[in-house]
Amino acid sequence: TILLTLAVTLPASAEDPTAKQGKGPVGFEQALKELAKGNARFVDGKSIHPHESIDWRHALEGGQHPFAVVVGCSDSRVIPELIFDQGLGDLFVIRVAGNIVDTDVAASVEYAVDHLGTQLVVVMGHSHCGAVTATIDHFTSIEGEPAEVVSLLNMIEPAIIGIPQDLPREQR
């Protein structure tokens, strides 16, 4: 399950590399509408996989102008470009297990906003996150996780503090 569900529609537009590429930033309201439109196609099973043509790819050689930043989990089941039915150059995606925001993630968001003119930042969560489950397991029964994984789990831990331990696992 995706935490973010949008239900805004936008009139269809032709695949025009100059529509978003090289014409300056798209406002956050238009960007939100584009995401909603793409998500509706994905949910309905009618994805069009836009912006993959050779002409579009060549237009991107001149620079990128993504219309939205998406911060999401690394989980292979929640790929922003697919969930929002977007193509090359449309989204500036930052993915990390557990959807944590550290200095590098925050700097990547700032880069997209400051240097690429992106005006919409979306933090996309999802259910059944393996990193969150691993955090719950790690702090209820300590096992030998590698130091790098423990570091990640420590960053997720504040988000799970206070969750009643007697809740069924799927509700935590």
C-alpha positions in Angstrom: 0.0 0.0 0.0 1.3 3.4 -0.9 0.9 6.1 1.7 0.3 8.8 -0.9 -2.7 8.6 -3.1 -3.7 11.5 -5.2 -7.0 12.1 -7.1 -6.5 15.2 -9.2 -6.9 15.1 -13.0 -5.1 17.1 -15.7 -5.9 17.3 -19.4 -3.7 15.1 -21.5 -0.7 16.7 -23.2 1.4 15.4 -26.1 4.9 14.1 -25.5 6.8 17.3 -26.3 10.4 17.4 -25.0 10.1 21.2 -24.7 7.0 21.0 -22.5 9.0 20.5 -19.3 12.6 20.3 -20.5 14.3 23.6 -20.9 11.3 25.9 -20.4 11.9 26.6 -16.7 10.3 25.2 -13.6 6.8 23.8 -13.4 4.8 25.2 -10.5 4.0 22.9 -7.6 0.3 22.8 -8.4 0.9 21.7 -12.0 3.5 19.2 -10.7 1.0 17.7 -8.2 -1.6 17.4 -11.0 1.0 15.6 -13.2 1.7 13.1 -10.4 -2.0 12.6 -9.7 -2.7 12.0 -13.4 0.1 9.5 -13.6 -0.9 7.7 -10.4 -4.5 7.4 -11.6 -3.2 5.7 -14.8 -1.0 3.4 -12.7 -3.9 2.5 -10.4 -6.2 1.8 -13.3 -3.6 -0.4 -15.0 -3.4 2.1 -17.9 0.2 3.3 -17.6 1.6 4.9 -20.8 5.3 5.0 -19.8 5.8 8.5 -21.1 9.0 10.2 -22.1 11.1 7.3 -23.2 11.4 8.1 -26.9 14.7 8.7 -28.5 13.8 12.4 -29.2 13.0 12.8 -25.5 16.2 11.2 -24.5 18.2 13.5 -26.9 16.4 16.5 -25.4 17.6 15.5 -22.0 21.2 15.7 -23.1 20.9 19.4 -22.7 20.0 19.2 -19.0 17.4 18.0 -16.7 14.4 19.9 -15.4 12.4 17.4 -13.2 9.0 18.7 -12.2 9.0 16.9 -8.8 11.3 15.5 -6.2 10.2 12.2 -4.7 11.9 10.9 -1.5 11.0 7.3 -1.1 12.0 3.9 0.2 14.4 1.6 -1.7 11.8 -1.1 -1.6 11.6 -2.7 -5.0 7.8 -2.7 -4.9 7.4 1.1 -4.7 9.2 2.6 -7.7 8.2 6.3 -8.0 8.5 6.5 -11.8 6.1 3.5 -12.2 3.7 4.5 -9.4 3.4 8.0 -10.9 3.7 6.8 -14.5 6.5 9.2 -15.4 9.5 8.9 -17.6 13.1 9.9 -18.0 13.8 13.4 -16.7 10.4 13.9 -15.1 11.2 13.1 -11.4 14.3 13.6 -9.3 14.1 10.5 -7.1 16.0 9.9 -3.9 15.5 6.4 -2.4 16.8 5.0 0.9 15.7 2.0 2.9 13.2 3.0 5.6 12.6 6.4 3.9 15.0 8.1 6.3 16.3 11.6 5.7 19.9 12.1 6.6 22.3 14.9 5.5 22.9 13.4 2.1 19.2 13.0 1.3 18.4 16.5 2.5 21.3 17.8 0.4 19.9 16.0 -2.6 16.5 17.6 -2.1 18.1 21.0 -1.8 20.1 20.4 -5.0 16.9 19.6 -6.9 15.1 22.7 -5.5 18.0 25.1 -5.8 19.8 24.0 -8.9 17.1 22.4 -11.0 14.2 24.7 -10.0 12.0 21.8 -8.8 9.1 23.2 -6.8 7.3 20.1 -5.5 8.8 17.7 -2.9 6.9 14.5 -2.2 7.8 12.1 0.7 6.3 8.8 -0.3 5.8 6.1 2.3 4.4 2.6 2.0 3.1 -0.2 4.1 5.0 -3.4 4.9 8.4 -1.7 4.9 11.1 -4.3 5.5 13.5 -1.7 7.0 10.8 -0.7 9.6 10.1 -4.3 10.3 13.8 -5.0 10.8 13.9 -2.0 13.2 11.1 -3.4 15.2 12.7 -6.9 15.3 16.1 -5.5 16.1 15.0 -3.5 19.1 12.7 -6.3 20.4 15.2 -9.1 20.0 18.8 -8.1 19.3 20.5 -10.2 16.6 23.8 -9.8 14.8 23.0 -7.2 12.2 25.9 -5.6 10.3 27.1 -2.2 11.6 25.8 -0.4 8.5 22.3 -1.9 8.9 22.3 -1.1 12.6 23.1 2.5 11.7 20.1 2.6 9.4 17.9 1.0 12.0 19.0 3.5 14.6 17.8 6.3 12.3 14.4 4.6 11.9 14.0 3.9 15.7 12.6 7.3 16.7 9.7 6.7 14.4 8.7 3.5 16.1 9.1 4.6 19.8 5.7 4.6 21.5 4.1 2.1 19.2 2.3 -0.4 21.5 4.1 -3.8 21.4 0.8 -5.7 21.7 -0.4 -4.4 18.3 -0.5 -7.0 15.6 2.7 -6.9 13.5 0.8 -5.5 10.3 -0.5 -2.5 12.3 2.9 -1.4 13.7 
